[in-house]
Amino acid sequence: ISNGVWEISPLTTDLRQLYRGHVEDNEIDHIGHMNVRFYAERAEYGSQQLLNALELRHFTPKGVDAFVIDTYTRHLREQLHGNPLRLDGGVISASADSLNFYHQLTNANTGELAATFIHRLKLMDLDSMQQQAYPDKFVAMAKDNMVDVPLHGRPRSIDMDFDPGHVSMQEL
């Protein structure tokens, strides 16, 4: 933190720009700030952009797609009408079971960090809604494009590697 403002860490230089735009009229809440759902929409868009860049559709059959099944969000600074926004992100882990992305939303003029997101995505068959494994070649390519999560984007209190989907009732 510098002068009371979160700044972008130098570790973020390998993140890919995924979105550039601004806060629209319809995104403002009753107190004049961008509504939190629009922060989430920007991050969802970023995850789709990363999947497109990794060419997931090239590796999976029709009727199979990736879905964000878990999100960790840190809201750091509100954004106001007209503020220019930039979303950057990258792959932070990949396995046959899940894919994890990191995103950060910043004010494009000031560089002030607005929010950070970690998304866990699972590959699902759209008809049966059964989880599928990410293909080995896709996982290898995703791992070749991994980035570090900057300190300002890391969770402070929960373990993002813990997958509650693999906990039995007995363990709970």
Secondary structure, DSSP 4 states (H G I P E B T S, - for coil): -BTTB----GGGGGPEEEEEEE--GGGB-TTSBB-HHHHHHHHHHHHHHHHHHTTHHHHS-TTEEEEEEEEEEEE-S--BTT-EEEEEEEEEEE-SS-EEEEEEEEETTT--EEEEEEEEEEEEETTT--EEPPPHHHHHHHHHTB-PPPGGGS-SSS-TT--GGG--TTT-
